[in-house]
Amino acid sequence: TAQNARIKIDVDRQIGEINKNLFGNFVEHLGRCVYGGIYEPDSPLSDDKGIRLDVLDAVKELNVPLTRYPGGNFVSNYHWKDGIGPKDQRQTRMELAWARLETNQFGTDEFVEYARRIGTDPYLAVNLGTGTIEEAQQWVEYCNVKEGPYYAELRKKYGHPEPYNIKYWSLGNEMDGFWQMGHLNAEDYSKKAREAAKLMRLTDPSIKLVAAGASNFRPNNDPHEWNATVLSELKDVVDYIALHMYVGNHQDNYYNFVSSPLVLEERTKVVKGMILREMEKADRGDRDPIYIAWDEYNIWYRWRAEETMTGDRALEERYNLEDALVIAGFLNAFIRNADIVKMANMAQLVNVIAPIFAEKDGMFKQTIYYPLQLFANNMFGTSLDVFVDCEAYDTDEFYLGLAEQATQQNNVPYLDVSAAYNKGEVVVCVINRHKDNTIETDIISQEGLFDGEFEVYEINGPDIKAENDFDKTNVQTVQKESVKVKKTADFSYSFPPHSFTMLKGKIVK
Ligand code: AHR
């Protein structure tokens, strides 16, 4: 008989603290994410503030620690002052990134109130495309200064006496992209970002700033060059560098597709190397080194056709089981790199390439909702460096995203694993990428013994293409029978094909 696969857990082999912001999300003024998603004043499902209560409940269960707002590409033509003050006096503008009319009925104050209701920290992106550094400074003043200057007083006048104390701010979005309004080259972006940062920090020295790193890997666009310039120029200034990644099953090849989170992991390691090199030369006082923020990631390909890229129903993707496994793969990769990745934001929260899908008369949870929910509610503490021994496969050459360069992966393990250790409790996350085979696995503790009941949560479905809809939930988290052990150094578990499993229990001395 074939030897079992092995997963070795060693609570002494620690990678780094898992930051709760790894399970963040993103709300952009795009399609029906805001209007018709989180906010729909004329709906019977909404409260008197226009907040969709069914959507709100689903969002709350995701335990979202941090939410990026208001874009995305949207932000590069957004002037935040359009979205404050009495609603009947707000101007409607042309929205140029996604070709909509922006009524500005939802703006900074509404977003901050929403964030408080769902218990998330707001993370605002400033407009470094068509916007000025002065506008960025004034937004920090409006949000974070208690009283005195004009914009702080304006916030008070509009009914918000206390400052919002917004900690996280990003300096523009995807400024490397030629599609970005106000696109700049890396040197010019760095100069503008540095000057914006100066004004914003003079206004509130406690804020954390995120630089726009490379957002895509196109054959004719060198992402490493962009990141190297931005890191070198802003090494003393910013706290994070933002990276973005969207993948899709373009060739309808399951095995290629489910390996794509490993590419994100490779990119993480390359950027980590660049950061370490720059940190040797940086003058940061007692501030932390720069960390990586994967502040947009997801699966986005079916709705990349020209006619569905813009307008009121832009980017309304439906997800299946293989997509959920890819999301679990991204989350495992964040945990495995928890020393350097301190923020990640799924793009986006509702309707627009999103875990929650709403129509006028109801909502449902997409397949990708479930892995994010499990991680956000369970993966705390320290990330462990797990040893995995199992069979592996090689992929063909394939395209991750439509415009991306081709990639190829060797030795992709069928089992993809991450683990967290927190106050004597270990949580192990295992994807079985094998489409057909159950993988019998010995789970071994190197230090201390497994003891008591291990809770088991599984995400799976009838087949890899299974989707959810308003009237059916084919893919969801199911709590399985727990594994009962008594002070043992190992136990066996059978991971079913195309599944994600979370095991949670105690390690004692
Ligand atoms: O999330 C959708 C879009 O993807 C964002 O607006 C942009 O930043 C990225 O290209």
Residues whose N, C-alpha, C, O or C-beta is under 5 A from the ligand:
A	BS01	AHR	G72 N73 F74 N173 E174 A347
